[in-house]
Amino acid sequence: MFYGASWCGDCVRSKRFLDNNKVSYTYIDVEIDETGKNKAIEIAGKQSIPVITFPDGSFLVEPSDISLKAKLEENSIL
């Protein structure tokens, strides 16, 4: 799951990274999905985006492309 918003520069960058690497994900726009917004806050422990969750139950908050790539490789997604 990818929790983000269109106005968020880090979200745009992380989405671009995932799209360029042909990684499929479910996008939740926290600006229009109140349940999604609350879930992102619950996961991250604070109000910060993007929040990206992984099949192993881990997550990243505001990841760099390097840390996102490493987590995808760790989960055998990339």
C-alpha distance (Angstrom), angle and dihedral (degrees) to the residues before:
residue distance angle dihedral
M1 . . .
F2 3.78 . .
Y3 3.79 116.4 .
G4 3.77 112.3 -166.2
A5 3.80 149.5 117.6
S6 3.79 134.0 -118.4
W7 3.84 93.3 -119.8
C8 3.82 93.0 54.9
G9 3.81 113.1 101.6
D10 3.82 93.3 -159.9
C11 3.81 89.3 51.3
V12 3.80 92.0 51.7
R13 3.81 90.7 48.8
S14 3.82 94.1 47.5
K15 3.82 92.1 46.0
R16 3.81 89.5 50.5
F17 3.81 90.2 50.9
L18 3.81 92.3 50.4
D19 3.82 92.8 44.6
N20 3.82 93.4 47.4
N21 3.81 89.2 51.7
K22 3.82 92.2 45.9
V23 3.81 93.2 -120.1
S24 3.80 112.4 159.4
Y25 3.81 118.2 -137.5
T26 3.77 141.6 158.8
Y27 3.79 112.0 -112.8
I28 3.80 120.3 -147.4
D29 3.82 114.7 -168.5
V30 3.80 103.7 -147.0
E31 3.80 90.6 -162.5
I32 3.80 92.5 67.1
D33 3.81 102.1 22.6
E34 3.82 110.3 67.5
T35 3.81 92.0 -178.5
G36 3.79 89.7 52.0
K37 3.80 90.9 48.4
N38 3.80 91.2 52.4
K39 3.81 91.4 46.9
A40 3.82 91.4 51.4
I41 3.81 90.1 51.3
E42 3.80 90.3 47.7
I43 3.81 92.1 50.9
A44 3.80 96.4 43.8
G45 3.78 96.8 37.5
K46 3.78 88.9 -130.9
Q47 3.80 141.2 46.5
S48 3.79 101.9 -84.7
I49 3.80 134.2 123.9
P50 2.91 150.4 -113.5
V51 3.77 98.3 43.3
I52 3.80 111.8 179.3
T53 3.80 121.1 -172.6
F54 3.81 126.8 -159.6
P55 3.81 135.9 -151.3
D56 3.81 91.9 -105.6
G57 3.83 90.1 61.5
S58 3.80 94.6 -105.3
F59 3.79 124.7 122.4
L60 3.78 142.3 -165.7
V61 3.80 127.8 -143.2
E62 3.81 118.4 -154.6
P63 3.81 91.9 -14.8
S64 3.76 124.6 -168.5
D65 3.80 115.7 -126.5
I66 3.82 88.1 -107.0
S67 3.82 94.2 54.9
L68 3.81 91.4 42.4
K69 3.81 90.5 52.1
A70 3.81 91.2 48.5
K71 3.83 92.4 50.3
L72 3.81 91.7 48.0
E73 3.80 90.3 50.8
E74 3.81 90.7 46.7
N75 3.81 88.6 54.9
S76 3.84 92.1 45.3
I77 3.80 90.7 -117.7
L78 3.79 96.7 118.7
